[in-house]
Amino acid sequence: MFLEATLKATFGKTYWKHENKIDSDNRVKICTFTCGEKNGETFANMKRRNFLSLIAKTAASCAGILAGLGLANLVVPKTSQDNHRFKIGPYTNYPLNSFTFLPDFKIYIYRNHEGIKAVSAVCTHLGCVVEKFGEGFLCPCHGSHYNGAGRVLSGAAPRNLPWLKVSLAPDGQLLVDAAKHVAAEELFQIS
């Protein structure tokens, strides 16, 4: 009765009926679930084993979909289109001939006497933040190693680190556009 009442409450207009066939030893031999509309349309019979199998397959499918969405979250980059342009201040904030890490934007800024450029600090393997290591970069998660130009030297990374377009905003601050990639050799000229 509880199962019948639960199924009626869950599925609204659908009528569910639960029936047990008892053998001579007072054990349930066949348990059948019957469903159909109340107005007398065709009913479908389903044995208990098939009913439970259907429930298990549905639950497994839902779990698979949720796991797939979780894995997709690892692969898709975390940058959104809304925040792909950001100001990083005046060029004088960055020392000559060195890389400066900006954790809020996950980029490294390099400045020399000719100009300034920006490279993404997000590993192209699974999105970990790379660290400056010697003359290049190293991913602490899975060991991908990049040279100073962002080219993959070893590890699981499938692509080089992207260099980002740097320009000057109207207020005099440097502006980085993470949606526009440039060649590693391209510098924003400082005048």
Order of alpha helices (4+ residues) and beta strands (2+ residues): alpha-beta-beta-beta-alpha-beta-beta-beta-beta-beta-beta-beta-beta-beta-beta-beta
